Amino acid sequence: MRLVFGCFLLIAVWQPPFRECAQALRCRSPNAVCVTLHPGTVDTGLSTSFAKTGLEVQTPELAAEHLLEVIAKLRAEDSGGFFDYSGAKVPW
């Protein structure tokens, strides 16, 4: 099994092309999974203001661990979906 993982900055207008890509990938490789993942708020220089508001902020290592746990549980039928760091489906 080969795992290819990419991190994307998700902008709402990307949703239709992304889902089309997931469908095309499924036609070519039925067991492939193509999803968008939201890592939550990760402790970086950009998240400092969010931490001050009480928002849960994760270390980069913990965020990566959570995303790997979500990836490990994905199935082919999840392709085209959007999931957060806990594995919950996020509405487009």
KEKE-3310 file (N, C-alpha, C; in steps of 0.2 Angstrom, whole numbers, plus 5000, padded with zeros to 4 digits):
npx = (5004:5003:5004:4999:5000:4994:4994:4982:4977:4961:4949:4932:4928:4935:4929:4920:4929:4938:4930:4927:4939:4941:4931:4936:4948:4943:4937:4948:4956:4949:4950:4957:4958:4953:4953:4949:4957:4955:4965:4962:4966:4982:4997:5005:5014:5004:4993:4992:4984:4971:4973:4972:4959:4953:4951:4954:4971:4982:4998:5010:5015:5005:4994:4997:4998:4984:4979:4985:4979:4965:4967:4971:4959:4951:4940:4937:4925:4924:4930:4931:4926:4926:4935:4937:4951:4947:4940:4927:4914:4915:4904:4903)
npy = (4994:5011:5027:5043:5059:5075:5092:5104:5121:5125:5132:5138:5139:5129:5117:5110:5107:5098:5088:5082:5078:5068:5059:5055:5049:5038:5031:5027:5021:5011:5008:5019:5033:5049:5063:5079:5086:5093:5101:5106:5119:5124:5125:5138:5153:5160:5156:5162:5172:5165:5156:5165:5167:5157:5146:5129:5124:5114:5106:5105:5092:5084:5087:5081:5068:5066:5067:5057:5046:5048:5046:5032:5026:5028:5024:5018:5022:5034:5044:5060:5066:5078:5079:5082:5084:5075:5065:5067:5071:5085:5098:5103)
npz = (5000:4996:5002:4999:5004:5005:5010:5010:5008:5012:5003:5001:4987:4981:4982:4973:4961:4968:4973:4960:4956:4966:4962:4949:4952:4959:4949:4941:4951:4961:4975:4980:4991:4992:5001:5010:5024:5039:5051:5063:5075:5075:5084:5080:5074:5068:5074:5087:5091:5091:5102:5113:5114:5119:5111:5107:5105:5096:5097:5084:5082:5089:5081:5069:5073:5076:5063:5056:5063:5059:5045:5045:5047:5036:5022:5006:5002:5008:5000:4993:5003:5018:5032:5050:5062:5072:5065:5062:5050:5040:5035:5018)
capx = (5000:5006:5000:5002:4996:4995:4990:4979:4973:4954:4944:4926:4927:4938:4925:4918:4934:4941:4926:4927:4946:4940:4928:4940:4953:4940:4936:4955:4959:4943:4952:4960:4955:4955:4949:4952:4957:4956:4969:4961:4970:4989:5001:5010:5014:4998:4987:4993:4978:4966:4974:4970:4952:4951:4951:4959:4976:4986:5005:5010:5015:4998:4989:4999:4996:4977:4977:4986:4973:4960:4969:4971:4952:4947:4938:4936:4918:4925:4933:4928:4924:4930:4935:4942:4956:4944:4937:4920:4913:4913:4900:4906)
capy = (5000:5017:5033:5050:5064:5082:5097:5110:5127:5124:5138:5135:5138:5123:5111:5106:5103:5093:5082:5079:5074:5062:5054:5053:5045:5032:5027:5024:5016:5010:5008:5025:5038:5056:5067:5085:5085:5100:5099:5110:5125:5121:5130:5141:5160:5162:5154:5165:5176:5161:5153:5169:5168:5150:5140:5123:5124:5108:5106:5102:5084:5081:5088:5076:5061:5065:5066:5050:5042:5048:5043:5025:5024:5030:5019:5020:5026:5041:5048:5066:5069:5083:5077:5086:5080:5069:5060:5069:5074:5092:5099:5107)
capz = (5000:4996:5005:4997:5008:5004:5014:5006:5012:5009:5001:4999:4980:4978:4984:4967:4958:4973:4973:4954:4956:4970:4958:4944:4955:4961:4942:4939:4956:4965:4982:4982:4995:4991:5006:5013:5031:5043:5056:5069:5076:5076:5087:5075:5074:5065:5079:5094:5093:5093:5108:5118:5114:5123:5106:5108:5100:5097:5095:5077:5083:5091:5075:5064:5076:5075:5056:5054:5065:5054:5038:5046:5047:5030:5018:4999:5001:5011:4995:4991:5010:5021:5039:5054:5066:5076:5061:5061:5044:5040:5029:5013)
cpx = (5004:5002:5004:4997:4998:4991:4988:4976:4966:4951:4938:4925:4930:4934:4923:4923:4937:4936:4926:4934:4945:4936:4932:4945:4949:4939:4943:4957:4953:4945:4956:4956:4957:4951:4953:4951:4958:4959:4967:4966:4977:4993:5007:5010:5007:4992:4987:4987:4972:4967:4972:4963:4949:4950:4956:4964:4981:4993:5005:5011:5009:4993:4991:4997:4988:4975:4979:4981:4967:4961:4968:4964:4948:4946:4937:4930:4919:4928:4928:4925:4929:4929:4939:4946:4953:4941:4930:4920:4912:4909:4903:4902)
cpy = (5006:5023:5039:5055:5071:5086:5103:5115:5127:5131:5135:5134:5132:5117:5107:5103:5098:5087:5078:5075:5068:5057:5051:5048:5038:5028:5024:5019:5016:5010:5014:5029:5045:5061:5074:5084:5092:5098:5102:5116:5122:5127:5133:5149:5163:5161:5157:5168:5171:5158:5158:5170:5161:5145:5135:5124:5118:5110:5103:5094:5081:5081:5083:5069:5060:5064:5059:5045:5042:5045:5035:5022:5025:5024:5022:5024:5033:5046:5054:5069:5074:5081:5081:5081:5075:5064:5062:5072:5081:5094:5104:5114)
cpz = (5000:4998:5003:5001:5007:5008:5010:5010:5008:5008:4998:4991:4977:4979:4977:4963:4962:4972:4966:4953:4960:4966:4952:4946:4957:4954:4940:4945:4962:4973:4985:4986:4994:4996:5007:5020:5034:5050:5063:5069:5078:5079:5083:5077:5072:5070:5086:5096:5095:5100:5114:5119:5118:5118:5108:5103:5102:5095:5088:5077:5084:5085:5070:5066:5075:5068:5054:5057:5061:5048:5039:5046:5041:5026:5011:4998:5004:5006:4993:4997:5013:5029:5043:5058:5070:5072:5059:5054:5045:5034:5024:5013)
residu = (MET:ARG:LEU:VAL:PHE:GLY:CYS:PHE:LEU:LEU:ILE:ALA:VAL:TRP:GLN:PRO:PRO:PHE:ARG:GLU:CYS:ALA:GLN:ALA:LEU:ARG:CYS:ARG:SER:PRO:ASN:ALA:VAL:CYS:VAL:THR:LEU:HIS:PRO:GLY:THR:VAL:ASP:THR:GLY:LEU:SER:THR:SER:PHE:ALA:LYS:THR:GLY:LEU:GLU:VAL:GLN:THR:PRO:GLU:LEU:ALA:ALA:GLU:HIS:LEU:LEU:GLU:VAL:ILE:ALA:LYS:LEU:ARG:ALA:GLU:ASP:SER:GLY:GLY:PHE:PHE:ASP:TYR:SER:GLY:ALA:LYS:VAL:PRO:TRP)
# end
